[in-house]
Amino acid sequence: MIPAVMRPLAALALFLICLPPPAGAQTPSATAGDTAQAQAASMSAAPTLAPFVARYEARYHAKPAGDATLRLVQLRSPQWRVDLGIEGRRGMAGVLGLNVQQSTVFDALDDRSYRPLSQSTVRKGMLLGRTSTGVYDWAHASAQWRGDLKQRHRAPVALQAGDMSGLLINLAIVRDARPDAVLRYRFVEGGRVREHVYQAAAAPEPVAVGELSYSALKVTRTNGGNDDTIVWVAEGVPTPIRILQREDGEDAVDLRLVGYE
């Protein structure tokens, strides 16, 4: 799932880095040694959180537009922080100098429970500049955001167990994706609440990303209306291999993992 603030100009251009092939990846000439059934079985255990830095390339309507970095940092136990940074470099994103920074601080109560504590978004550019911050007050089951938001989005939001920010849903899909699984999440961010439902494919499929090839499970959002989100996750990789957002049946934002460490 791509956070809403990424949609207008969040395509990311090629980010050249010199890393060995990540775990779970193969060179084009390599042959997968495990069958799809074996890999599906190995995905049955929830992955344990571990710090990482992932770099993406992407396109906006098939045109390069910028770079992105997704970072997971461990704070004092049980707290973590996930950060997304986007910098527009090409096309209209480059002209506008688009820069988006998002962060969510959260508690990892166990391998299957991510509880957000705070969330922030900063958008900078030649024609825009907006900042918002929110706090999830679990003691009072309420969340509230302040900053450059519409008045209705500044009102308190009633929290339910399992509520997550957009960045946490990205992590949760990697955590929860299993063949044929139906994944349900409640998105709470920026004063908005939305139900997200995803359907996982029956088995992993080959996904080429640059010079690498992954055996990845396709997970598709089924209740996004005219906006479709498709996420591919691979065994042993802590971040999505690819995130494709389609609008009105056409590819809009396409993020592809370049490397991670």
C-alpha positions as CSV (number, residue, x, y, z in Angstrom):
1,M,0.0,0.0,0.0
2,I,1.4,3.4,-1.0
3,P,0.5,6.2,1.4
4,A,-1.8,8.7,-0.1
5,V,0.7,11.5,0.0
6,M,2.9,9.6,-2.5
7,R,0.3,9.4,-5.2
8,P,0.5,12.7,-7.1
9,L,4.2,12.7,-8.0
10,A,5.8,9.9,-6.0
11,A,7.4,8.0,-8.9
12,L,11.0,7.2,-8.2
13,A,13.9,7.2,-10.6
14,L,16.8,4.7,-10.8
15,F,18.9,4.7,-7.7
16,L,22.3,3.2,-8.5
17,I,23.9,1.3,-5.6
18,C,26.6,-1.3,-5.4
19,L,25.2,-4.1,-3.3
20,P,25.3,-7.9,-3.6
21,P,22.0,-9.6,-4.5
22,P,19.7,-9.4,-1.4
23,A,18.6,-12.5,0.3
24,G,15.7,-14.1,-1.6
25,A,17.0,-12.7,-5.0
26,Q,18.5,-14.5,-7.9
27,T,20.5,-13.3,-10.9
28,P,18.6,-13.7,-14.2
29,S,20.7,-16.8,-15.0
30,A,20.0,-18.5,-11.7
31,T,17.4,-21.2,-11.3
32,A,15.1,-21.3,-8.3
33,G,15.9,-24.4,-6.3
34,D,12.7,-24.5,-4.3
35,T,9.3,-25.1,-5.7
36,A,6.5,-22.6,-5.2
37,Q,4.9,-25.0,-2.7
38,A,8.0,-25.2,-0.6
39,Q,8.4,-21.5,-0.5
40,A,4.7,-21.0,0.4
41,A,5.2,-23.4,3.3
42,S,8.3,-21.5,4.5
43,M,6.2,-18.3,4.7
44,S,4.0,-19.7,7.4
45,A,6.0,-18.2,10.3
46,A,5.7,-14.4,10.9
47,P,9.1,-12.7,10.2
48,T,10.8,-11.1,13.2
49,L,11.4,-7.3,12.9
50,A,15.0,-6.3,12.1
51,P,16.4,-2.9,11.1
52,F,16.8,-2.3,7.4
53,V,17.3,0.4,4.8
54,A,15.6,-0.2,1.4
55,R,16.0,1.8,-1.7
56,Y,13.5,2.0,-4.5
57,E,13.3,3.1,-8.1
58,A,9.9,3.9,-9.6
59,R,8.0,5.6,-12.4
60,Y,5.0,7.8,-12.5
61,H,2.9,6.9,-15.5
62,A,5.9,5.1,-16.9
63,K,8.3,8.0,-16.6
64,P,11.2,8.3,-14.1
65,A,10.5,10.9,-11.4
66,G,12.7,10.4,-8.2
67,D,14.2,8.3,-5.5
68,A,12.8,6.8,-2.3
69,T,14.2,5.2,0.9
70,L,12.2,3.1,3.4
71,R,14.0,2.7,6.7
72,L,13.2,0.7,9.8
73,V,15.0,1.7,13.0
74,Q,14.9,0.1,16.4
75,L,14.5,2.6,19.3
76,R,14.2,1.6,23.0
77,S,12.4,-1.7,23.3
78,P,9.6,-2.2,22.4
79,Q,9.6,0.9,20.2
80,W,10.5,1.2,16.5
81,R,10.3,3.9,13.9
82,V,9.6,3.4,10.2
83,D,10.6,6.3,7.8
84,L,9.8,6.9,4.2
85,G,11.7,9.6,2.2
86,I,10.9,10.7,-1.3
87,E,12.9,13.1,-3.4
88,G,11.6,14.2,-6.9
89,R,14.4,14.3,-9.4
90,R,12.9,14.1,-12.9
91,G,9.9,15.3,-14.8
92,M,7.3,17.4,-13.0
93,A,8.4,16.0,-9.6
94,G,11.9,17.4,-10.3
95,V,10.5,20.8,-11.5
96,L,8.5,21.2,-8.3
97,G,11.3,20.0,-6.1
98,L,8.9,17.5,-4.5
99,N,10.2,16.1,-1.1
100,V,8.1,14.0,1.2
101,Q,9.1,12.7,4.6
102,Q,6.8,10.3,6.6
103,S,7.5,8.6,9.9
104,T,5.6,6.4,12.3
105,V,6.8,5.5,15.8
106,F,5.3,2.3,17.0
107,D,5.4,-0.5,19.6
108,A,6.1,-4.0,18.4
109,L,4.2,-5.8,21.0
110,D,5.0,-9.1,19.3
111,D,5.7,-10.4,15.8
112,R,2.1,-9.9,14.8
113,S,1.1,-6.6,16.6
114,Y,2.3,-3.2,15.5
115,R,0.7,-0.4,17.6
116,P,1.3,3.2,16.3
117,L,2.2,5.9,18.8
118,S,2.8,8.9,16.6
119,Q,2.8,9.8,12.9
120,S,4.2,12.7,10.9
121,T,4.2,13.9,7.3
122,V,6.2,16.7,5.8
123,R,5.8,17.8,2.2
124,K,8.0,20.3,0.6
125,G,8.2,21.8,-2.9
126,M,8.2,24.9,-5.0
127,L,4.4,25.1,-4.9
128,L,3.6,23.4,-1.6
129,G,4.7,23.0,1.9
130,R,2.6,21.1,4.4
131,T,3.3,19.5,7.8
132,S,1.1,17.4,10.0
133,T,1.7,15.4,13.2
134,G,-0.6,13.0,15.0
135,V,-0.6,11.1,18.3
136,Y,-2.3,7.7,18.9
137,D,-3.5,7.9,22.6
138,W,-4.2,4.3,23.4
139,A,-5.0,5.0,27.0
140,H,-8.0,7.0,25.8
141,A,-8.6,5.1,22.5
142,S,-8.3,8.3,20.5
143,A,-5.9,9.7,17.9
144,Q,-5.7,13.3,16.7
145,W,-3.7,15.2,14.1
146,R,-2.6,18.9,13.9
147,G,-1.0,21.0,11.2
148,D,-1.9,21.7,7.6
149,L,-5.1,19.7,7.4
150,K,-8.7,20.3,6.6
151,Q,-10.7,21.1,9.7
152,R,-12.6,17.8,9.7
153,H,-9.3,15.9,9.7
154,R,-8.2,17.7,12.9
155,A,-11.1,16.1,15.0
156,P,-10.3,13.2,17.3
157,V,-10.6,9.7,15.8
158,A,-11.8,6.8,17.9
159,L,-9.1,4.0,17.9
160,Q,-9.7,0.3,17.6
161,A,-7.3,-2.5,18.4
162,G,-5.2,-3.2,15.3
163,D,-5.4,0.3,13.8
164,M,-2.3,1.2,11.8
165,S,-0.7,4.0,9.7
166,G,0.0,3.5,6.0
167,L,3.6,2.7,6.6
168,L,2.7,0.1,9.2
169,I,0.3,-1.5,6.7
170,N,3.2,-1.9,4.3
171,L,5.1,-3.8,7.0
172,A,2.1,-5.8,8.0
173,I,1.5,-7.1,4.4
174,V,5.1,-8.4,4.4
175,R,4.4,-10.0,7.8
176,D,1.0,-11.5,7.0
177,A,1.1,-12.4,3.3
178,R,0.4,-16.1,2.8
179,P,-1.0,-17.9,-0.3
180,D,-4.7,-17.4,-0.7
181,A,-4.9,-15.3,2.5
182,V,-7.4,-12.4,2.9
183,L,-5.8,-9.5,4.8
184,R,-7.8,-6.9,6.5
185,Y,-6.5,-3.7,8.1
186,R,-7.9,-0.4,9.4
187,F,-6.0,2.6,8.1
188,V,-5.9,5.5,10.6
189,E,-3.8,8.5,9.6
190,G,-4.1,12.2,9.0
191,G,-7.6,12.2,10.7
192,R,-8.9,9.7,8.2
193,V,-10.1,6.1,8.7
194,R,-10.4,3.5,5.9
195,E,-10.9,-0.2,5.7
196,H,-8.3,-2.0,3.6
197,V,-8.8,-5.5,2.3
198,Y,-6.2,-7.5,0.3
199,Q,-6.3,-10.9,-1.4
200,A,-3.1,-12.9,-1.8
201,A,-2.5,-15.1,-4.8
202,A,-2.5,-18.8,-4.6
203,A,1.3,-19.2,-5.2
204,P,4.4,-17.0,-5.7
205,E,5.3,-15.9,-9.2
206,P,8.6,-14.7,-10.8
207,V,9.1,-10.9,-10.5
208,A,12.0,-9.2,-12.2
209,V,13.4,-6.1,-10.6
210,G,16.3,-4.7,-12.5
211,E,18.9,-7.4,-12.9
212,L,17.4,-9.5,-10.1
213,S,14.6,-12.0,-10.1
214,Y,12.4,-12.9,-7.1
215,S,9.8,-15.5,-6.5
216,A,7.2,-13.2,-4.9
217,L,3.7,-13.5,-3.7
218,K,1.2,-11.0,-5.3
219,V,-1.2,-9.3,-2.9
220,T,-3.9,-7.1,-4.3
221,R,-6.2,-4.6,-2.6
222,T,-9.8,-5.5,-3.4
223,N,-11.8,-2.6,-2.0
224,G,-9.9,0.4,-3.4
225,G,-12.5,1.4,-5.9
226,N,-10.9,3.0,-9.0
227,D,-7.5,2.9,-7.2
228,D,-5.9,-0.5,-7.2
229,T,-2.8,-1.3,-5.1
230,I,-0.7,-4.4,-5.8
231,V,2.1,-5.5,-3.6
232,W,4.7,-8.3,-4.2
233,V,6.5,-9.8,-1.2
234,A,9.3,-12.4,-1.2
235,E,10.5,-14.9,1.4
236,G,13.4,-13.5,3.5
237,V,13.0,-9.9,2.2
238,P,11.7,-7.4,4.9
239,T,10.2,-4.9,2.5
240,P,7.9,-5.2,-0.5
241,I,9.7,-6.2,-3.8
242,R,7.3,-4.1,-5.8
243,I,4.4,-1.8,-5.2
244,L,2.2,-0.9,-8.1
245,Q,-0.6,1.6,-7.9
246,R,-3.2,1.8,-10.6
247,E,-5.7,4.6,-11.2
248,D,-8.7,4.1,-13.4
249,G,-7.2,0.9,-14.9
250,E,-3.8,2.5,-15.7
251,D,-0.4,2.2,-14.0
252,A,0.3,5.3,-12.0
253,V,3.0,4.8,-9.4
254,D,5.3,1.8,-9.8
255,L,8.0,1.3,-7.1
256,R,10.6,-1.4,-7.5
257,L,13.2,-2.5,-5.0
258,V,16.8,-1.7,-6.0
259,G,18.5,-3.0,-2.9
260,Y,18.4,-3.2,0.9
261,E,20.7,-3.7,3.8
